[in-house]
Amino acid sequence: MKLKLSLPLCLALLLPGCVPSVNPLYTEKDLVFDPALIGTWGESDSKETWVFEKSGDKKYKLLQTDNEERTAEFEVHLVKLKEHLFLDLYLINPGPGEWKINDLAKFGFIIRPAHMFLKVTQIEPKLQMSFLDPSWLKELVEKDPKAIGHEKLRNSSDQKEEQIVLTASTKDLQSFVLKYVNDEKAFGKPGEMEKKEKPKK
């Protein structure tokens, strides 16, 4: 799965490739910090960059710049559930002046607080991550609506297909991702980034 997508746009449009969650994936006891994550990451064939900075004892700031050079800011936590690592991303700022007013009006979901999480397969020597697959999730909840707490939303009257937003509690989210963490259809093949710049000392 390629990681080439604008994360704020993903949250705004509920694009394929991300599943927003109302609640975080972590509690305080689940948080860890790995300095290896700090730095500038990107794919070799993409202008997109993910810049991680330390923002607290167990917190990061992410500046994500897409291929159109729009930069958004996220609050990020590295979460350890049993032996598995995840990133919980929370949109802080979509980027002042970088979004068209009409886009923000049409896709008002961006103003609703949301978390997004990724499974982290490894951090070094290359950062490997994968999103929870929305097509897989949609099929799952159609078969079993009680599989995980969720809502089905449309962002505009002309959007025919409903998109899923997770509403489950943190505890239920954790149980859910651990149940399917090794399911290749749930998380799929991870995208891979390499470190382009080392953090400044």
C-alpha positions as CSV (number, residue, x, y, z in Angstrom):
1,M,0.0,0.0,0.0
2,K,1.5,3.3,-1.0
3,L,1.5,6.1,1.5
4,K,1.1,8.8,-1.1
5,L,-1.9,10.8,0.1
6,S,-2.5,14.1,1.8
7,L,-3.5,13.2,5.3
8,P,-5.6,16.3,5.9
9,L,-7.3,15.8,2.6
10,C,-7.8,12.2,3.6
11,L,-9.6,13.3,6.8
12,A,-11.6,15.9,4.9
13,L,-12.8,13.8,2.1
14,L,-12.7,10.4,3.8
15,L,-10.7,9.1,0.9
16,P,-9.8,5.5,0.3
17,G,-6.7,4.8,2.3
18,C,-7.8,6.1,5.7
19,V,-10.3,5.4,8.4
20,P,-10.9,8.2,10.9
21,S,-11.7,7.5,14.5
22,V,-13.5,9.7,17.0
23,N,-11.4,8.3,19.9
24,P,-7.7,7.7,20.2
25,L,-6.0,4.3,20.0
26,Y,-4.1,4.8,23.2
27,T,-4.2,5.5,26.9
28,E,-1.2,7.0,28.7
29,K,0.1,3.5,29.7
30,D,0.3,2.4,26.0
31,L,2.6,5.2,24.9
32,V,6.3,4.7,24.1
33,F,8.9,7.0,22.5
34,D,11.5,5.9,19.9
35,P,14.0,8.6,18.9
36,A,14.7,6.8,15.7
37,L,11.4,8.1,14.4
38,I,12.6,11.7,14.5
39,G,13.7,13.1,11.2
40,T,12.5,13.7,7.6
41,W,11.1,10.6,5.8
42,G,9.9,10.1,2.3
43,E,9.5,7.7,-0.6
44,S,12.2,7.7,-3.2
45,D,9.8,8.5,-6.0
46,S,7.7,11.1,-4.2
47,K,8.0,14.8,-3.2
48,E,5.8,14.0,-0.1
49,T,7.7,14.2,3.2
50,W,6.8,13.3,6.8
51,V,8.9,15.3,9.3
52,F,8.7,14.0,12.9
53,E,9.9,16.2,15.8
54,K,9.9,15.6,19.5
55,S,7.0,17.4,21.2
56,G,7.0,15.9,24.7
57,D,8.2,12.9,26.7
58,K,6.0,10.6,24.7
59,K,4.7,12.7,21.9
60,Y,5.7,13.8,18.4
61,K,4.8,16.7,16.1
62,L,4.4,15.6,12.4
63,L,4.6,18.1,9.6
64,Q,3.3,16.3,6.5
65,T,3.9,17.9,3.1
66,D,2.1,16.5,0.1
67,N,3.1,16.5,-3.5
68,E,1.4,19.8,-4.0
69,E,3.6,21.3,-1.2
70,R,0.7,21.7,1.2
71,T,1.9,21.2,4.8
72,A,-0.3,20.1,7.7
73,E,0.5,19.6,11.3
74,F,-0.4,16.5,13.4
75,E,0.0,15.5,17.0
76,V,1.4,12.0,16.9
77,H,1.7,9.2,19.5
78,L,3.6,6.0,19.2
79,V,1.5,3.2,20.7
80,K,2.6,-0.2,21.8
81,L,-0.2,-2.8,22.2
82,K,1.4,-6.1,23.2
83,E,4.3,-6.5,20.8
84,H,2.8,-4.4,18.1
85,L,3.4,-0.7,17.3
86,F,1.0,1.8,15.9
87,L,1.0,5.5,15.2
88,D,-2.0,7.6,16.3
89,L,-2.3,10.8,14.2
90,Y,-4.5,13.7,15.2
91,L,-4.9,16.7,12.9
92,I,-3.9,20.0,14.5
93,N,-3.7,22.3,11.6
94,P,-4.5,21.6,7.9
95,G,-2.2,24.4,6.8
96,P,-3.2,28.1,6.8
97,G,-4.1,29.5,3.4
98,E,-3.5,26.2,1.7
99,W,-7.0,25.0,1.3
100,K,-9.6,26.5,-1.0
101,I,-12.6,28.0,0.9
102,N,-15.1,26.0,-1.3
103,D,-13.3,22.8,-0.6
104,L,-13.5,23.4,3.2
105,A,-17.2,24.3,2.9
106,K,-18.1,21.2,0.9
107,F,-16.0,18.8,2.9
108,G,-16.8,20.1,6.4
109,F,-15.7,16.9,8.1
110,I,-12.2,18.3,8.4
111,I,-13.4,20.5,11.3
112,R,-14.5,17.5,13.3
113,P,-11.7,16.2,15.5
114,A,-10.5,12.8,14.3
115,H,-7.7,10.3,14.9
116,M,-6.2,8.1,12.3
117,F,-3.9,5.2,13.0
118,L,-1.3,3.2,11.2
119,K,0.3,-0.1,11.9
120,V,4.1,0.3,12.2
121,T,6.0,-2.8,11.0
122,Q,9.5,-1.3,11.5
123,I,11.1,2.1,12.1
124,E,14.7,1.3,11.1
125,P,16.4,1.1,8.7
126,K,13.2,2.1,6.8
127,L,9.9,3.2,8.2
128,Q,7.2,0.7,7.2
129,M,3.6,1.5,7.9
130,S,0.1,0.5,6.7
131,F,-3.3,2.0,7.0
132,L,-6.4,0.1,8.1
133,D,-8.1,-0.7,4.8
134,P,-11.5,1.0,4.5
135,S,-12.8,-1.5,1.8
136,W,-12.0,-4.4,4.1
137,L,-13.6,-2.6,7.0
138,K,-16.7,-1.8,5.0
139,E,-17.2,-5.4,4.0
140,L,-16.7,-6.5,7.6
141,V,-19.3,-4.2,9.1
142,E,-21.8,-5.0,6.4
143,K,-21.5,-8.7,7.4
144,D,-21.4,-7.9,11.1
145,P,-22.5,-4.4,12.1
146,K,-21.5,-5.0,15.7
147,A,-17.9,-5.9,14.8
148,I,-16.8,-2.4,15.8
149,G,-18.6,0.8,16.8
150,H,-19.0,3.1,13.7
151,E,-21.0,5.6,11.8
152,K,-21.7,5.8,8.1
153,L,-21.4,9.3,6.7
154,R,-21.8,11.2,3.5
155,N,-19.8,14.4,3.1
156,S,-22.2,15.9,0.6
157,S,-25.6,15.3,-0.9
158,D,-24.1,14.2,-4.2
159,Q,-21.9,11.6,-2.6
160,K,-23.6,8.2,-3.2
161,E,-21.2,6.0,-1.2
162,E,-21.2,6.1,2.6
163,Q,-17.9,6.3,4.4
164,I,-17.1,4.8,7.7
165,V,-16.0,6.7,10.8
166,L,-15.1,4.6,13.9
167,T,-16.9,5.6,17.1
168,A,-15.7,2.8,19.3
169,S,-14.1,3.4,22.7
170,T,-10.3,3.3,23.0
171,K,-10.6,-0.1,24.8
172,D,-12.7,-1.5,22.0
173,L,-10.4,0.0,19.3
174,Q,-7.4,-1.7,20.9
175,S,-9.1,-5.1,21.0
176,F,-10.2,-4.7,17.4
177,V,-6.8,-3.8,15.9
178,L,-5.1,-6.6,17.9
179,K,-7.7,-9.1,16.6
180,Y,-6.8,-8.2,13.0
181,V,-3.3,-6.9,13.3
182,N,-1.9,-9.9,11.4
183,D,-4.7,-10.0,8.8
184,E,-3.1,-9.0,5.5
185,K,-6.5,-7.9,4.2
186,A,-7.1,-5.6,7.2
187,F,-3.8,-3.7,7.0
188,G,-2.3,-4.9,3.8
189,K,1.3,-4.6,2.6
190,P,3.1,-1.7,4.3
191,G,4.3,1.4,2.5
192,E,8.0,2.2,3.0
193,M,9.8,5.5,3.6
194,E,13.5,6.2,4.0
195,K,15.1,8.8,6.1
196,K,16.0,11.8,3.9
197,E,17.5,14.0,6.7
198,K,18.8,13.2,10.1
199,P,17.5,15.2,13.0
200,K,19.5,18.3,14.0
201,K,21.4,18.0,17.2
